[in-house]
Amino acid sequence: MKRLLIISIISVFTSTLTFSQQQNQMKWLSWNEGYPLAKEKNKILMIDLYTDWCGWCKKMDRDTYANQDVIKIIDKHFIAVKLNPELKNIKYDIEGKTYTGMQLYAMLVQNQRTGYPTTVFLYTKEKKLYLEPGYKDAIQFNQVLNKYINLNPNN
């Protein structure tokens, strides 16, 4: 009987922990989901430009985007989009026009050389773009997020 009780308690604890961990992960959208949602909700669109081969991109996913403080700020103030411009056969929609990943990338970085990762902050209503190239740890990225929250005319 004691053994059954202990197994039940461990089972409940494990499933609660798993649910809790799943709840506290970044909620990434695709461009075609996130862009219209940011316009509709009048939120800042935060775009993580990455590639599959980029080691710093993977480190930022592991360290920065997994940080609970970063997740809370992004969930409250931003619509988060992940965009790999190297993926083929995907079309990205903007105002009824379609673009390839590389075309969209070029527009987002305004034809600058930025490398990966680059985070773009897009104010959809004002049509203003801001770039943050390179890896940022959680502390640095929190400062970046707060900078763009404070720039937001809709605050």
Secondary structure, 3 states (H helix, E strand, C coil): CHHHHHHHHHHHHHHHHHHHHHHCCCCCECHHHHHHHHHHHCCEEEEEECCCCCHHHHHHHHHHCCCHHHHHHHHHHEEEEEECCCCCCCCEEECCEEECHHHHHHHHCCCCCCCCCEEEEEECCCCEEEEEECCCCHHHHHHHHHHHHHHCCCC
